[in-house]
Amino acid sequence: MTVLAELLAPWPELRIHGDPGVAVGAVVEDSRQVAPGDLFVAVAGHGADGHAYVAQAAAAGAAAILIDEARFDELRAAPGTDSPVTWVTASRTRGLSARLAREREGRPDDHLCVAGVTGTNGKTTTAFLLQAVLAARGGPCGLLGTIRYDDGREQVTAPLTTPGGPVLYRWLARMRAAGCRSVALEISSHALDQERTADLAVDAALLTNLGRDHLDYHGTMEAYLAAKRRIVDLLAGERRRAGPGVLVVNDADPALAPIGNPAGERVGFSVDPTVTGADLRLRSADLALTGSRLELDWRGERLTLASGLVGRFNVENLTAALAVGLALGLDAATCLDALATVDQVPGRMERFLLPSGALAVVDYAHTHDALAAVLETARELVEGELSVVFGCGGDRDRGKRPLMARVVAELADTAWITSDNPRSEDPQAICDDVVTGFDAVEDPRAGRREVVVDRTRAIEAALADAGAGDVVVIAGKGHEDYQLVGDRVLHLDDREIVRHWIARRSDGR
């Protein structure tokens, strides 16, 4: 417990209505997680407004409740909020739950080397690579990202790519307590827009690339880019323990190349040999189904990177992670050795050899850019036919559906159109939208198109159809082990389906 007035001291503009000496426990922004003595911060979010749950927080025993000052008279008089509680008002509550949690947890980021990654594609793989690189500095490295949260002692499945501010800072505190010296952190555009990472002291911020995604939330590509750019602000926060952090940017992406770091150093990388001004440049790449070998130039120094990761898009992920390590001052040989230890990332170009001699590849690609990258990689490596199992999510950016369909029509030989996360939409109707986009492509490479709405059946049919030398790409869900259908969360794991199918065929079933 800590005294409320002491916790709020860095923010004199916050007004306390009640006992400033009340002891408070954790900072919480989800009323369902409030425990007696906690400080509940009501935040108006994209889908829900925390002010609507003030009574629940009070009933759960919150010692103090922070709200927008414009709602004070209304909420103080509302039914269910007459229990003994100290009120705190602010002109704006967004970001305060993160800032207060950081203070409550003892500013754990001040004791960690924090590498933040944002971008449309490649964040997860790059974060895994960065965890290996940063661990080479000495001491464990934590990880917070799409697949899992790892505090150096315990790993749990991640509910969100970037957790809310209070959860984020509690995990960073856990990492510090577990002896971690660093953390690799995926930072989504949603998290940046919602200020979940407010006041985070980032030592290296990486911008990987910008493609079409999350327009159902951001509305426009301009707004999406603006949210991504907010990671730069974390390099020069007012409460940084040291000097400004370093910005690492993909100079081959025209949307990102102009972004600078007003507070400090900027390091550019590029896998496009025509981009000559980057600090780290790819000179050549030797790609195979068994791995990749890259030749790079780091400010005049020739480097060779060998990796078990496959695919041209992983060339960008590897180069980006190497650029961050070098930007943080790590020795090149140390970075290269660390990157060589990562040969598979769950649900990211994860490979399975089929009894027929074909190869199945499970990947999270769920945007047209990411799907194109996966299929282009597979096309370079396949000896026979290339087929793809894919779908599109419901209640999300419908503009992606014709784009996804076009990518598959132009790059695959066979398309298996199926369900992804239909949510409240009719799965058949989503598939019909994809088919319409497919039919709009003149002279498609994919001469065969099958619609199998049931995802398990679609995957099994595609696997059974593949022969020696063929590659089956199963795209969209990657590491996820669920499917969202209506208001239900159903168990569904693409990798599990593939493993079970292989086991049955191996047993002669």
C-alpha atoms as one frame of an Amber mdcrd trajectory, in Angstrom:
protein
   0.000   0.000   0.000   1.020   3.596  -0.593  -0.520   6.908   0.383  -2.697
   8.422  -2.349  -1.282  11.940  -2.034   2.282  10.615  -2.387   1.348   8.589
  -5.466  -0.261  11.620  -7.099   2.487  14.070  -6.140   4.107  14.209  -9.630
   0.752  15.429 -11.010  -0.268  18.482  -8.948  -3.052  19.240 -11.420  -5.011
  16.230 -10.134  -7.549  17.202  -7.471  -8.322  14.999  -4.480 -11.852  15.104
  -3.088 -11.715  13.293   0.214  -8.924  11.805   2.314  -5.515  12.406   0.663
  -3.938  10.085   3.216  -5.940   7.017   2.209  -3.777   3.991   1.452  -4.169
   2.560  -2.056  -3.026  -0.725  -3.516  -2.799  -1.460  -7.202  -3.760   0.916
  -9.994  -6.577  -0.693 -12.012  -8.516   0.369 -15.122 -10.767  -2.695 -15.387
 -13.535  -2.652 -12.766 -13.692  -6.461 -12.848 -10.140  -6.590 -11.483 -10.634
  -4.152  -8.598  -9.664  -5.502  -5.173 -10.326  -3.779  -1.848  -8.037  -0.771
  -1.456  -7.222  -0.309  -5.155  -7.195   2.927  -7.150  -9.634   2.636 -10.067
  -8.999   4.883 -13.062 -12.029   5.407 -15.299 -10.882   5.662 -18.917 -13.092
   6.384 -21.917 -11.915   3.745 -24.373 -12.733   2.850 -27.977 -15.368   0.274
 -27.107 -16.328   1.064 -23.519 -16.198   3.948 -21.048 -14.789   3.172 -17.627
 -16.979   5.880 -16.122 -19.945   3.541 -16.659 -18.373   1.084 -14.197 -17.588
   3.401 -11.316 -20.340   1.896  -9.158 -18.928  -1.615  -9.705 -15.460  -0.400
  -8.711 -16.850   1.212  -5.570 -18.788  -1.943  -4.698 -15.617  -4.010  -5.131
 -13.933  -1.897  -2.449 -11.894   0.655  -4.393 -10.296   3.082  -1.956 -10.070
   5.839  -4.559 -11.596   6.463  -7.973 -10.120   8.774 -10.616 -12.563  10.285
 -13.127 -12.931  13.118 -15.631 -13.658  16.294 -13.684 -16.615  17.056 -15.979
 -18.343  13.904 -14.663 -17.681  14.515 -10.957 -21.054  15.845  -9.815 -22.924
  13.301 -11.896 -20.993  10.260 -10.719 -20.682  11.251  -7.076 -24.481  11.389
  -6.881 -25.077   8.223  -8.912 -26.625   5.146  -7.238 -24.028   2.740  -5.865
 -21.246   5.310  -5.444 -22.148   6.453  -1.939 -19.720   4.013  -0.279 -16.701
   5.559   1.474 -14.374   6.446  -1.377 -11.910   9.211  -2.144 -12.461  10.835
  -5.528  -9.739  12.188  -7.785 -10.543  14.350 -10.796  -8.545  15.115 -13.922
  -9.181  17.135 -17.048  -8.405  13.954 -19.019  -7.935  10.414 -17.708  -6.514
   8.693 -20.809  -2.902   7.702 -20.140  -3.176   8.327 -16.404  -3.722   4.669
 -15.526  -0.369   3.864 -17.168   1.441   6.835 -15.625   0.139   6.140 -12.134
   0.860   2.414 -12.456   4.423   3.192 -13.482   4.846   5.318 -10.371   3.139
   2.730  -8.162   5.418  -0.048  -9.442   8.592   1.977  -8.818   9.317   2.946
 -12.443  10.574  -0.533 -13.377  11.446   0.526 -16.926  14.195   2.709 -15.452
  15.981  -0.519 -14.486  15.564  -2.309 -17.827  16.863  -1.819 -21.338  13.583
  -1.448 -23.199  13.353  -2.203 -26.928   9.935  -1.379 -28.410   8.797  -2.651
 -31.808   5.911  -1.279 -33.855   4.833  -1.753 -37.459   2.221  -3.597 -39.471
   4.082  -6.841 -40.138   6.988  -8.603 -38.477   6.579  -7.284 -34.925   6.256
 -10.698 -33.295   9.167 -12.399 -35.032  11.352  -9.338 -34.549  10.490  -9.198
 -30.846  11.520 -12.860 -30.457  14.783 -12.073 -32.239  15.344  -9.033 -30.035
  14.791 -11.108 -26.916  17.708 -13.298 -28.004  19.885 -10.288 -28.874  19.173
  -8.415 -25.642  19.737 -11.535 -23.540  23.239 -11.596 -24.999  23.892  -8.350
 -23.082  23.849 -10.470 -19.932  20.968 -11.472 -17.704  17.506 -12.651 -18.790
  15.399 -10.638 -21.215  11.641 -10.368 -20.784   9.127 -10.413 -23.627   5.687
  -8.870 -24.037   3.970  -9.511 -27.346   1.277 -11.153 -29.403   2.178 -14.747
 -28.549   3.221 -14.596 -24.901   4.324 -12.615 -21.898   7.605 -13.794 -20.360
   9.034 -12.290 -17.153  12.173 -14.426 -17.153  10.649 -17.012 -14.833   7.128
 -17.592 -16.096   5.471 -17.523 -19.505   1.741 -17.022 -20.106  -0.371 -16.785
 -23.247  -0.831 -13.151 -24.221  -4.406 -11.810 -24.159  -3.319  -8.629 -25.984
  -0.287  -7.704 -28.068   0.384  -4.781 -25.718  -1.386  -4.942 -22.340  -3.106
  -1.997 -20.706  -0.876   0.386 -18.764  -1.389  -1.082 -15.270  -0.776  -4.636
 -16.525   2.206  -3.504 -18.605   3.994  -1.919 -15.664   3.188  -4.832 -13.350
   4.843  -7.170 -15.846   7.870  -4.894 -16.092   8.081  -4.925 -12.284   7.920
  -8.716 -12.360  10.774  -8.774 -14.861  12.884  -6.563 -12.665  12.175  -8.779
  -9.643  13.096 -11.875 -11.687  16.494 -10.409 -12.544  15.808  -9.344 -16.118
  18.078  -6.633 -17.461  16.072  -5.953 -20.608  12.724  -6.427 -22.325  11.560
  -6.811 -25.934   8.132  -5.252 -26.272   5.650  -5.279 -29.150   3.788  -1.978
 -29.175   0.604  -1.963 -31.237  -0.933   1.078 -32.885  -3.932   0.662 -30.579
  -1.642   0.803 -27.540   0.079   3.944 -28.783  -3.211   5.654 -29.602  -4.726
   4.686 -26.246  -1.556   5.687 -24.327  -1.131   2.254 -22.748   2.629   2.890
 -22.849   2.442   6.427 -21.430   5.748   7.584 -19.854   7.515   4.335 -20.827
  11.254   4.972 -21.062  12.223   3.272 -24.333  15.917   2.822 -25.122  15.400
   1.652 -28.706  12.245   2.149 -30.774  11.922   0.156 -33.996   9.580   1.026
 -36.884   9.406  -2.060 -39.122   7.001  -1.207 -41.972   3.591   0.249 -42.738
   0.829  -1.635 -44.531  -2.954  -1.637 -44.520  -4.370  -2.891 -41.215  -6.673
  -1.811 -38.379  -8.497   0.760 -40.508 -11.688  -0.311 -38.752 -10.130   1.377
 -35.706  -7.971   4.187 -37.106 -10.167   5.093 -40.070  -7.420   6.262 -42.436
  -3.848   5.330 -43.265  -2.806   8.809 -42.155  -4.267   8.255 -38.702  -2.717
   4.775 -38.566   0.725   6.166 -39.374   0.268   8.987 -36.863  -0.399   6.396
 -34.150   2.713   4.427 -35.094   4.847   7.566 -35.035   3.963   8.130 -31.391
   6.580   5.544 -30.458   9.162   8.271 -31.131   7.761  10.246 -28.180   8.760
   7.410 -25.849  12.428   8.052 -26.626  12.374  11.475 -24.965   9.897  11.164
 -22.101  10.125  13.726 -19.310  10.814  11.027 -16.733  13.647   9.201 -18.546
  16.452   8.037 -16.278  19.145   8.890 -18.817  19.592  10.499 -22.212  17.275
  10.003 -25.176  16.772   6.612 -26.771  17.689   5.613 -30.313  15.206   5.322
 -33.184  15.637   2.473 -35.688  13.711   2.886 -38.968  13.157   0.848 -42.109
  14.525   3.280 -44.696  13.173   1.132 -47.527   9.592   1.988 -46.539   8.739
   5.384 -48.059   6.131   6.080 -45.375   8.674   5.583 -42.578  11.926   6.846
 -44.113  11.183  10.542 -43.368  10.611   9.908 -39.648  13.379  11.329 -37.484
  14.313  11.335 -33.822  14.364  14.952 -32.612  15.686  13.891 -29.226  18.573
  11.667 -30.232  20.190   9.200 -32.621  18.498   7.654 -35.634  19.673   4.412
 -37.282  18.291   3.356 -40.661  18.262  -0.135 -42.136  17.252  -1.455 -45.542
  16.933  -4.771 -47.342  16.533  -2.880 -50.619  20.009  -2.538 -52.166  18.913
   0.599 -54.056  18.534   2.455 -50.728  22.131   3.497 -50.289  21.983   5.821
 -47.292  20.973   3.291 -44.626  23.385   2.521 -41.783  22.739  -1.229 -42.121
  22.206  -2.491 -45.665  21.557  -5.919 -47.108  24.023  -6.806 -49.821  22.761
 -10.308 -50.682  20.540 -13.079 -49.342  20.791 -16.818 -49.943  17.362 -18.322
 -49.143  16.367 -21.972 -48.749  13.744 -24.024 -46.938  16.393 -24.899 -44.358
  17.331 -21.310 -43.517  18.838 -18.056 -44.722  22.296 -16.563 -45.108  22.629
 -12.786 -45.321  25.541 -10.573 -46.276  25.197  -7.071 -44.849  27.076  -3.806
 -44.570  27.116  -1.957 -41.230  28.666   1.464 -41.740  31.391  -0.018 -43.922
  31.841  -3.266 -41.976  30.909  -6.500 -43.784  28.741  -8.888 -41.701  27.450
 -12.424 -42.352  24.270 -13.616 -40.659  23.162 -17.266 -40.732  19.641 -18.098
 -39.533  17.230 -21.003 -39.457  14.368 -18.629 -40.309  13.152 -18.823 -43.891
  11.633 -16.368 -46.315  12.343 -12.975 -47.776  10.225 -11.181 -45.179  12.349
 -12.759 -42.442  15.342 -11.131 -44.094  13.745  -7.835 -43.076  12.977  -9.093
 -39.558  16.543 -10.322 -39.057  18.027  -7.106 -40.425  15.760  -5.003 -38.207
  16.696  -6.922 -35.056  20.381  -6.711 -35.923  20.036  -2.958 -36.459  18.551
  -2.531 -32.982  21.328  -4.530 -31.348  23.993  -2.529 -33.152  22.205   0.751
 -32.405  22.306  -0.124 -28.696  26.064  -0.560 -28.906  26.275  -4.344 -28.832
  29.193  -6.048 -30.517  28.330  -7.276 -34.027  29.568 -10.817 -33.405  27.445
 -11.060 -30.252  24.342  -9.975 -32.170  24.981 -12.389 -35.040  25.499 -15.343
 -32.689  22.320 -14.511 -30.788  20.212 -14.231 -33.933  21.452 -17.624 -35.110
  19.828 -19.286 -32.070  16.259 -18.478 -33.224  15.137 -20.917 -35.910  11.344
 -21.055 -35.408   8.762 -18.626 -34.026   5.347 -20.087 -33.112   2.858 -19.538
 -35.913   5.279 -17.517 -37.996   6.259 -19.474 -41.124   6.150 -22.567 -38.909
   6.957 -25.615 -41.024   5.571 -29.187 -40.933   6.741 -32.018 -43.210   3.817
 -34.091 -44.479   3.975 -37.880 -45.107   3.475 -37.205 -48.828   6.687 -35.187
 -49.001   4.791 -31.914 -49.161   5.373 -29.089 -46.706   2.722 -27.282 -44.648
   3.458 -23.760 -43.450   1.348 -22.111 -40.744   1.582 -18.334 -40.597  -0.251
 -15.483 -38.885  -0.435 -13.427 -42.105  -3.834 -11.717 -42.039  -3.217  -8.605
 -44.136  -2.750  -8.605 -47.884   0.834  -7.338 -47.526   1.775 -10.061 -45.060
   0.038 -12.741 -47.104   1.823 -11.591 -50.245   5.160 -11.779 -48.424   4.473
 -15.343 -47.252   3.300 -16.525 -50.659   6.190 -14.862 -52.470   8.553 -16.612
 -50.065   6.845 -19.958 -50.621   6.844 -19.412 -54.400  10.617 -18.941 -54.346
  11.102 -22.190 -52.461   8.391 -24.516 -53.768   9.246 -27.236 -56.250   5.682
 -28.245 -57.047   2.297 -26.574 -56.541   1.527 -23.792 -54.066  -1.851 -23.802
 -52.335  -3.167 -21.531 -49.611  -5.886 -21.882 -46.994  -7.139 -18.465 -45.943
 -10.126 -16.420 -44.860 -10.991 -12.939 -43.617 -12.206 -11.804 -40.210 -15.733
 -10.607 -39.580 -16.635  -7.197 -38.174 -13.334  -5.799 -39.418 -11.991  -3.838
 -42.395 -13.990  -5.257 -45.316 -11.728  -3.451 -47.736  -9.085  -6.099 -47.048
 -11.191  -8.903 -48.508 -10.718  -8.134 -52.225  -7.073  -7.313 -51.553  -6.473
 -10.670 -49.853  -8.330 -12.436 -52.649  -6.225 -10.720 -55.316  -2.970 -11.720
 -53.621  -4.009 -15.371 -53.522  -5.381 -15.332 -57.078  -2.130 -13.913 -58.413
   0.419 -15.879 -56.357  -1.059 -19.310 -55.553  -1.962 -22.296 -57.725  -4.908
 -23.409 -55.605  -7.018 -21.346 -53.212  -8.926 -22.856 -50.291 -11.290 -20.133
 -49.085 -12.521 -20.720 -45.551 -13.532 -19.128 -42.268 -11.204 -17.077 -40.066
 -12.781 -15.294 -37.071 -16.286 -14.554 -38.395 -17.452 -12.932 -35.159 -21.017
 -11.690 -35.700 -20.975 -12.059 -39.505 -22.174 -15.073 -41.486 -19.035 -17.098
 -42.393 -20.514 -18.052 -45.761 -21.174 -14.381 -46.565 -17.547 -13.511 -45.775
 -16.359 -16.301 -48.064 -18.714 -15.003 -50.757 -17.085 -11.554 -50.462 -13.669
 -13.151 -50.927 -14.904 -15.101 -53.955 -16.175 -11.855 -55.491 -12.726 -10.335
 -55.078 -11.155 -13.456 -56.540 -13.441 -13.353 -59.586 -12.492  -9.722 -60.232
  -8.908 -10.753 -61.030  -8.324 -11.175 -64.738  -6.345 -14.251 -65.732  -5.523
 -15.436 -62.175  -2.611 -17.765 -61.661  -4.727 -19.810 -59.246  -6.609 -22.032
 -61.654  -8.487 -23.799 -58.902 -10.648 -22.349 -56.169 -12.412 -24.293 -53.424
 -14.757 -22.882 -50.764 -14.879 -24.938 -47.556 -16.362 -22.806 -44.803 -15.407
 -25.153 -41.963 -11.754 -24.284 -41.287 -10.718 -27.694 -39.990 -12.175 -29.423
 -43.034 -10.535 -26.898 -45.356  -7.101 -27.466 -43.832  -7.461 -31.239 -43.934
  -8.637 -31.142 -47.554  -5.684 -28.987 -48.576  -3.222 -31.285 -46.800  -4.725
 -34.375 -48.422  -4.512 -32.718 -51.826  -0.780 -31.926 -51.569   1.850 -34.122
 -53.177   5.619 -34.366 -53.005   7.288 -30.994 -53.529   4.080 -29.030 -52.916
   3.690 -26.337 -50.250   0.432 -25.653 -48.378   0.307 -22.246 -46.696  -2.283
 -22.030 -43.896  -2.664 -18.326 -43.238  -4.428 -16.011 -40.844  -4.311 -17.470
 -37.344  -0.747 -18.619 -36.769  -0.201 -19.201 -33.047  -3.841 -18.561 -32.090
  -5.719 -21.506 -30.605  -9.252 -20.156 -30.860 -11.901 -19.036 -33.317 -14.409
 -16.249 -32.628 -17.864 -17.286 -33.823 -20.727 -15.061 -32.744 -20.232 -14.454
 -29.029 -18.431 -17.774 -28.561 -14.711 -18.496 -28.300 -14.152 -21.943 -29.805
 -10.964 -23.971 -29.599  -9.234 -24.090 -32.978  -5.492 -24.353 -33.580  -4.186
 -24.601 -37.159  -0.938 -26.190 -35.961  -2.823 -28.770 -33.897  -4.991 -29.650
 -36.897  -1.874 -30.218 -39.004  -0.166 -32.329 -36.318  -3.258 -34.505 -35.800
  -3.676 -34.985 -39.549  -0.016 -36.023 -39.891  -0.366 -38.452 -36.951  -3.456
 -40.080 -38.479  -1.792 -40.465 -41.869   1.373 -41.838 -40.263  -0.771 -44.432
 -38.465  -2.421 -45.379 -41.755  -5.792 -43.815 -40.881
